[in-house]
Amino acid sequence: MNNKLVLDNVSKVYGDGDSSVKVLDGISLEVKAGEFVAVVGPSGSGKSTFLSIAGALLSPSSGRILIDDQEINSLPANKLNKIRLEKIGFVFQASNLIPYLTVKDQLMLIAELAGHRNKAAEKRADELLERLGLAHRKNNYPEKLSGGERQRVAIARAWMNDPEVIFADEPTASLDSERGRLVVQMIADEVKKSNKAAIMVTHDKRMLDLCDRVVYIEDGKLSEQAIS
């Protein structure tokens, strides 16, 4: 299995001199194709900064980030935007669906932004919605969906452009434990089925058995943890 995501000695520092704050301190992590990794840690440990840097939303102060063997942290803005659209998928705490778009159009918008709105994209959207049990909802608007259904749409949207790496930020935060587990199970299944890499930041330890590895972050440093 090849590494889909590599963080190599990554640090993030805010401010200068005596007033500087080191949020990430020389962290390194490799995530392989087909691997689902959980990142856990207390509030203020650096989880959000870690996810933002790994997902190309924020630049590191030092170190390297590689996605699908391409170093991304030195790319110009236009190429970085292309990487985000084509190589990265995000699932957030809230589904962040656009209220005036139907379920299928949520997915088609992603294809359109990447310049791929065509018959093949239509077919992929239909297949993803079928796979996630949402085919009967494709013409519905978000207000007609349950919380769990909205998060499933968000998962389908994250997979729409066939990205190499998925980042999930507290995807169960707005769901009860049963629906939350279903959502995380779907992410885990899709990672294996499509041989992608995924990282989930979570506070919910009940979901960790669905992951392949657990990484603990505290004071900006990473350490591996056994799944109990």
C-alpha positions in Angstrom: 0.0 0.0 0.0 1.3 3.4 -0.9 1.1 6.5 1.3 -1.7 8.8 0.3 -0.8 11.4 3.0 2.5 12.3 4.5 3.3 14.9 7.2 7.0 15.2 7.6 8.3 17.1 10.7 5.5 19.7 10.5 5.4 22.6 12.9 3.0 25.6 13.2 4.0 28.7 15.1 1.8 31.8 15.6 3.4 35.1 16.5 7.1 36.1 16.9 9.8 36.1 19.5 8.7 35.8 23.2 5.0 36.1 22.3 5.1 33.2 19.8 3.0 30.1 20.4 3.9 26.7 18.9 0.7 24.9 18.1 2.2 22.0 16.3 5.7 20.7 17.2 7.5 18.7 14.6 4.7 16.1 13.9 5.1 13.3 11.4 2.4 11.0 10.2 1.9 8.6 7.2 -1.5 7.4 6.2 -1.8 4.6 3.6 -4.4 3.8 1.0 -7.3 2.0 2.6 -6.4 3.3 6.1 -8.8 5.1 8.4 -7.0 7.0 11.2 -8.6 8.7 14.2 -6.9 11.7 15.8 -8.0 12.4 19.4 -6.8 14.8 22.1 -8.0 17.4 24.6 -9.4 20.9 23.6 -6.5 23.2 22.6 -4.2 20.3 21.7 -3.8 21.3 18.1 -6.3 19.0 16.4 -8.0 21.8 14.4 -4.7 23.2 13.3 -3.4 19.7 12.4 -6.5 19.1 10.2 -6.3 22.5 8.5 -2.7 22.0 7.6 -3.1 18.4 6.5 -6.1 19.4 4.4 -4.2 22.3 2.7 -6.4 25.0 4.3 -3.4 26.4 6.3 0.3 26.6 5.6 2.8 25.1 8.1 5.6 27.2 9.5 8.0 24.3 8.7 8.0 20.8 7.4 6.4 19.1 4.4 3.0 17.8 3.4 2.6 15.3 0.6 -0.7 14.1 -0.9 -0.5 11.3 -3.3 3.3 11.7 -3.5 3.0 15.4 -4.4 4.4 18.0 -2.0 1.7 20.6 -1.6 2.9 23.2 1.0 5.0 25.2 -1.5 2.4 25.2 -4.3 0.9 28.5 -5.6 -2.7 29.3 -4.6 -4.3 28.3 -8.0 -2.6 24.8 -7.9 -3.5 24.4 -4.2 -7.2 25.1 -5.1 -7.0 22.3 -7.7 -5.5 19.9 -5.2 -8.4 20.7 -2.7 -11.0 20.1 -5.4 -9.5 16.9 -6.9 -7.4 15.2 -4.2 -9.1 16.1 -0.9 -12.6 15.6 0.5 -14.0 17.1 3.7 -16.8 16.0 6.1 -17.5 18.6 8.8 -19.3 18.7 12.1 -22.3 20.2 10.5 -23.2 18.8 7.1 -23.0 22.4 5.6 -25.4 21.6 2.8 -26.6 24.4 0.6 -30.3 24.9 1.5 -31.5 25.7 -2.0 -29.9 22.7 -3.8 -31.3 19.2 -3.9 -29.4 16.3 -2.6 -28.1 15.3 -6.1 -27.2 18.9 -7.0 -25.1 19.2 -3.8 -22.9 16.5 -5.5 -23.1 18.0 -9.0 -21.9 21.3 -7.7 -18.6 19.7 -6.6 -18.2 18.2 -10.0 -19.0 21.5 -11.7 -16.4 23.4 -9.6 -13.8 20.9 -10.8 -15.0 21.3 -14.4 -16.5 17.8 -14.6 -20.2 18.4 -14.9 -21.0 15.8 -17.5 -22.8 12.4 -17.9 -20.0 10.6 -16.1 -20.4 12.9 -13.1 -24.2 12.4 -13.2 -23.6 8.6 -13.1 -21.1 8.9 -10.2 -23.5 11.0 -8.2 -26.3 8.5 -8.7 -24.0 5.6 -7.8 -22.8 7.3 -4.6 -26.3 8.2 -3.5 -27.4 4.6 -4.2 -24.4 3.2 -2.2 -25.2 5.4 0.8 -28.9 4.6 0.8 -30.0 8.1 -0.5 -31.2 7.4 -4.0 -34.8 8.0 -3.0 -33.8 11.3 -1.5 -31.9 12.7 -4.5 -34.6 15.3 -5.4 -35.2 16.4 -1.8 -33.8 19.6 -0.2 -31.8 19.5 3.0 -34.7 20.7 5.2 -36.6 17.5 4.4 -33.7 15.3 5.5 -32.9 13.9 9.0 -29.5 14.7 10.6 -28.1 11.4 9.7 -29.3 11.7 6.1 -27.6 15.1 5.8 -24.3 13.7 7.1 -24.6 10.9 4.5 -25.1 13.5 1.8 -22.0 15.2 3.1 -20.0 11.9 2.9 -21.2 11.4 -0.7 -20.3 15.0 -1.6 -16.8 14.5 -0.1 -16.3 11.4 -2.3 -17.8 13.0 -5.5 -14.5 14.0 -7.2 -12.8 10.7 -6.2 -10.3 12.3 -3.8 -7.2 10.5 -2.5 -7.7 11.7 1.1 -10.8 12.3 3.2 -10.7 14.6 6.3 -13.6 14.3 8.8 -13.9 16.9 11.5 -16.1 15.7 14.4 -18.6 14.1 11.9 -20.8 12.7 14.7 -21.0 15.9 16.8 -24.6 16.7 15.8 -25.9 13.1 15.9 -27.0 10.6 18.6 -24.7 7.6 19.2 -26.6 5.2 16.9 -26.7 7.6 13.9 -23.2 8.7 14.7 -21.9 5.2 14.5 -23.7 4.5 11.2 -22.0 7.6 9.7 -18.5 6.6 10.9 -19.1 3.0 9.7 -20.0 4.4 6.3 -16.8 6.5 6.2 -14.8 3.4 7.2 -16.6 1.2 4.5 -16.0 3.8 1.8 -12.3 4.1 2.7 -11.9 0.3 2.2 -14.1 0.1 -0.8 -12.4 2.9 -2.7 -8.9 2.3 -1.3 -8.6 5.9 -0.1 -7.0 7.3 3.1 -9.0 9.1 5.8 -8.4 11.0 9.0 -11.1 11.7 11.5 -10.7 14.1 14.3 -13.1 13.1 17.1 -13.9 13.4 20.8 -16.2 10.3 20.6 -14.2 7.3 21.9 -17.0 5.0 21.1 -16.2 5.3 17.4 -12.5 4.4 17.7 -12.9 0.7 17.1 -14.1 1.5 13.6 -10.7 3.0 12.8 -7.5 1.2 11.9 -5.2 3.4 14.0 -5.6 6.0 16.7 -3.2 8.9 17.0 -3.2 11.0 20.1 -2.3 14.7 20.0 -1.4 16.8 23.0 0.7 20.0 23.3 1.2 19.9 19.5 2.8 16.4 19.5 1.6 13.2 18.1 1.8 9.7 19.6 0.2 6.4 18.6 -2.4 4.7 20.8 -3.6 1.2 20.9 -7.3 0.7 20.1 -8.9 -0.8 23.2 
